[in-house]
Amino acid sequence: MNFPSPPALRGSCPAIDGPHYSPPPATLLLALHIVLARRRPAKIIVAMRVMFDFAHPAHVNFLKRLVYRLRDEGHDVHLVCLRRGKVPRIAAEEFPDFTVTPVGTHARTRLGLYLRTGLLREVQLARVLRRIRPDVVVGVAVFQAAMLGRWLGFRSLGVTDDPEHTMVFKLSRKYLDRFLLPECLGESAPNIVTWRGLKEWAYLSPEHFRPDESILADHGLTAGEYIFIRDVETVSLNYRKQTENNILRLYQAGLRKQKVVLSLENKALAERFAGWHILQELVRDIHSLIYFSRLAISSGDSMSREAAELGVESFYCGRRAMRSNQAMIDLGMLHHEMDIETILAAASASPPADIETRQRDRREKLQSLWEDPTEVLYQNLMELGGQKKKREGDYTD
């Protein structure tokens, strides 16, 4: 049956509708078919609701870049913290455009740690989690939230560099959906993912940390002419067996004569360190103060590793033997030393003439060996939370 030709469309294109029109060549049609066949729906990540739980000042530094990256990508981010020393103030300072909700209190006795920080905080955390209803909870060894995730139906992502804290490590390994550990710890389990490096590198690598020499003027200091010292309290389970105050022993043995900047956790001891410059929290850019020191001594493990990763000659004078510390010792960047005379001898020696070159070389070596912990966290969080694909909208080749 023959149908009449349709009337010409208003505004029709002469090149198509005119007498000289010819169909496209077969090769062009084939090419167009191939291009269209290769096009697929874009992988669009639906925003997740993520809750971070901070229990220590170092956790704030470690997770800060991830918090802001998720916020900038449009994810719904919630922050909670443990009432432990200056943690709430530090978290509020570092995240001024977030509401940080304190949950639970860090007790000062063993019984209190089990009952108040453990059991009571678990109940308080459950109330907060039922209100927020996160897709994923992230933190350092966040076993408390992970246990609740089995009941409330969310996933958990935790990190640690401290398997020597046996109870916390075992609970985290048992309940976390995904547990990220430095490769140097030598641990394995179905839910464990390892990476090359240590967690402090997330905020101390040359890519993310630029020392600011102007901070020295705030404290009347000159680069390379002072010792940075950290003295930690021994009320936590980590340091409960550390009964001797090696920093005080060093002071009494003659270190009081040196120019020292002291980060003192228990300010009630301040009078015992007369003549030293005692920092008052919150300290602006404490890592630049460490970076420009000629030597660092710490009775706590975290700051001794931070100093070593900043390329500073670093002495850890605490009791704990840790595999994460051993990784830095094996690289020749950290000393675990409790002999007072040995530390005094190092503190009294003149710094080497090539101190700046040695510092730069150490940091470049770590940069070549290690991964970015924040990137490792991000990739695992995306996998754990699920990249929910939206099969409509934009397309990509």
N, C-alpha and C positions, 0 to 999 in steps of 0.2 A: 504494500500500500504506500502511495506517495503522499507525503505531508507537505503543505506549503511552507516555504521558507519563512522564518520569523521576521517581523519588521526590524529594521536596523535600530539599535539602541542609541538613544541620545548620548552624544559624547563618545561614541564608539571610536576605537583606534583604527585609523586607516591602514596601519601596518598589519593589522590582523584581519579587519573586516573588509579591506579593500580588495580589488581584483588581483593584486600581486601576492596575496597571502599564500604561503605553503606550509604544511605541517613541519614541526621541528624534526631534524634528522634523528634516526633511531639511536645513534651513539649518544646524543644529548639526553634523550629520554632515559637511556640506560644509566648514564652518570647520575641523573637526578634521582632515579630509583635507589641507587646505591647509597647516596648521601642521606636520603630520608630513612632508609632502612637502618643506617648506623646511628641515627639520632635516638636518644633514650631519655626517659624522665630524669631530671636533675635530682641528685641526692641532697635533699634539704633536711637539715637537722632540726627536729622539733625541739623547742626549748625544754630543758630539764629543770627540775627543782632540786637544787643541791644544797646540802647543809654541811658546814664546816664546824668542827669541834676543836677548840684550842685549849690545851692543858698546861702549856709552858711557853715562856716568851720566845724561845727558839722556833716553836711551831708557827708562830705568827710570821716570822721572817721567811720560813721555809715555804709557806703556802700563799704568801701575799700575791705573787705574780699570777698564780693560778686563779685566785679569787677574782682579780680584776680582768683577767682574760675571759673568764666565763661571763662575767657581768657585761663586758663589752660585746660579747657575741649574742647577748639577749637571753641568757639563761637566768632563772630566778634563784638568786643566791641568798642564803640565810647563814648567819654567824652566831655561834654560841661559844661560851668559854667557861672554864673552871675558875672559881674565885681562889686564886693562888698567887699570893704576893701582888706584883704589879701587872699580872696578866690582863685583867679587865681594862686597866688604864692604857697599857701598851696597845691592846687590840683596838680600843676606841681611837687612839692617836693614829694608828696606821690605817684605819678604815673609817675616816671621818664621815663618809657619805653612806655608811651602813649603820643599822642598829645592831649592836652586839649584846646578846642576852646572856647574862651570867647564869649558870646552872650548876648548883652544888658548890661545896667548899672543900678545899684541901686541908685535911686535918693534920695535926702535929704529933699524934701518937699512933702507935701501931694499931691499937684497937679502933681509934677514930678513922684511920685510913680504910680499914675493912668495913666499918659500919657507916660512917658519915660520908666519906668520899666514895665508898663502894656501893653499899646497899641503898642508902638514902638517895644518893645522886642517881642511881638507876631508876628509881621511882620518879624523881623530878624530871629526868631526861625523857622518860616515857610520855609524860604529859606534854612536853614541848614537841616531841616527835609526832604525837597524835594531832597536834594543832597544825604543824607545818606540813606534814605528810610529804616528805621528800622522796625523790626517785633514788637518790644516792646520798650517803653520808661519807664525808672524807675527813681524814685526820691522821695523826700519828698514833698508831696502835689503838684505834678507837673500838676496842672490843666491847665496851659498854653499849654503844649504839648498835654494833653488829649483832649482839645478842637480841636486842629488841627488834632488829630487822627481820628475824625469823618469824616474829609474831605479827609485826605491822606491815610486812610485805615490801620493804625497800631493800636496795643493795648497799653494800659497804665496801669502801676502798681505804686501806690503811697502809702506813709506812712505818718502818722502824729501822734503827741501826744498832739496836741494843738487845740482842737475844740473851745477854747475860742477866737481864731483868726477867728471870725465868717465868714467874707467874703471869706477868703481862704478856710475854711473848707466847706462851702456850695458849692462853685464852684468845689472843689475836689470831694465831694460826688456826685455831679450832673454829672460830665464828666468822671471821672476815670472808667475804666473797672473793676478794682479791687482795693479796698481801705483797707489797713491794719491798724488796730488800736489796741492799748493796751486794753485788756479786762476791765481794771479798769475805762475806760472812759464811759462805759455803753451805747455806741452807737450801733445802728443796722440799716441795710438797705440791700436791695438785693445784692449790690456790696461790702458790708463790710465784711471783715474777721478779727477776733480778735485773739490775742495771749496773753499769760500770761507774763507780764514783761513790760519793757520800752526800748526804742530804744538804749539808751546808753550802755545797757548790751551787745550789739553786739561786742563792742570793750573793755569793762571793766570787763567782767566776768573772774574769775580765770583761766578758760580754755584758754583764749586768751590774757590776760594781765599779765605780770610779772614785778612788779616794779623793777627799776634799781637804787640801792642806789648810784652808782657812779655819777649820775647826780648832787648830792648834792655838790660835790667838785667843779663843774663848777661855782657854785654860792656862795661858801663859807658858806654852810649851814650844819646843823646837824639835823638828823632826830628827830622829836618831839619837836623841839625848836623854831619853827616859825609858824606864821599864814599865810595862803594863802588867798588872797583877789582878787576878780574879780570885776571890775567896767565897766559897759557897757554904750555905748552911747545911747541916747534916741531919735535917729532920725528915727528909724523904727516904723511902725504902732503898733508893739507889745508894745513898751515902751513910746509912745508919751505922755501919760498921767502921766508918771513918771517924774515930774518936779523937785523934790528935789533930790539932790545927797546925798544919805544916807552914802556912803563911805566917802565922804568929811566931813560930819557931825560927823561920828565916829572918823576920824582923829583929828578934831578940839576939840572933847570932851575928848580926852586923849589917843586914840589908837595910836597916833604918837609915844608914848614911847615904844611900843611893837616892837619886831622883826617881820617884815612883808615882804612877797613877794607879789608884786602887779602886776596883769595882767590888764593893763590899756588900754582900747580900744581907747580913745581919748588922744593921747600923748601930746596934747596942754595943758593938765592939769597937766603935770608932775611936774612943779615947786611947785604946791600946796601940794605935798606929799613928801616934803623934809625929808630925813632920811630913807625912805622906799626903798627897793630894787625893782626897776621897771624893769620888763622883757621886752626884745626887741625881737619882732617877726622877723623871725620865731623861736619859742622856741622848742628846742629838748626835747622830752619826757616830756611834761607839766603834764601829768597824774601821772608820778612818783613824780614830785614836789608836786602835790596835795596829793598823797598817804602818803608821809612822813611828812606832816604838822600835827600839833596838833589840828588845828581848821581851818575851811574854812568859809568864808563869801562872799556872791555874791549878787550883785544887778540884775544879770541876772539869769533866771531860769535854763538854760542848765547846767551851771557849778556848780550850787548848787546841782542839781541832780547827776552830775558826782561825786562830792565829797562824797555825801551820799552813792552812789553805791560802792565807793572805801572804805567804812567803816569809813570815817572821820566824826567827829561831824560837821554838816553843818548847816549854817544859811542862809536863803534866805531873803534879806531885800528889795526886790522889791515890787511893788504895786499889781502885778497880782495874782489873785486867780486861780490856775490851778488844774484840776483834776489829772493830772499826778504827780504834786507835792504832792497832798493830799494822793496819794497812798503811798509815802515815809513817809509822816507825820504819817499816820495810823500805819506804821510799826515801828514808833519811831526812824526813821533814819534821819529826816529832820525837821528843825524848820522854820516856816514862821513867822518872827519877824521883826517889824519895829520900836520897841521901842529901842532907842539908849542905854539907861541905862541897859536894859536887856542884850543886846549884849555885852556891855562893861564888865558887870559882868562875863559873860561866858568867854570872852577873857582874863580876869585878873585871873581867877581861875587856879589853878594848874591842869594839866592833871591827870586823874586817874592812879593809879599804874598799873592797868590791861589794859591799852589802847590798847596794841597790841592784847591781847586776844579778847577784845570787837570788834576790827576791823576785826579780822579773823572770829569771830562768825557771825557778820553781813553779811559778804560776803558769808559765807557758807549757811546762811539762804536764801539769795536771790537765790543762786545756786539751792537750793532744791525746791524753789517755781516757778522759772521762766523758760521759754523756751529760746532757742537761736534764737534771731530775724533774724540772717542771714539765718538760716536753714528754718525758716518760709517764708522768702522772696524767697529763692531759690525754694522751693516746689511750691509756688504760681506762680512764674515766669514760671516754667516748664509747669504747667497746662495751664497758660494763653497763652503762646507762642505755646503750642501744641507739644506733643512728636510725631513727624512724624515718623511713622513706615516704615522701609524699609524691604520689604518682599523678600529679597534675601541676600546672603552672609552667615554670621555665624548663627549658630543655638544654642539655649540653651535648657536645660532640663526644 
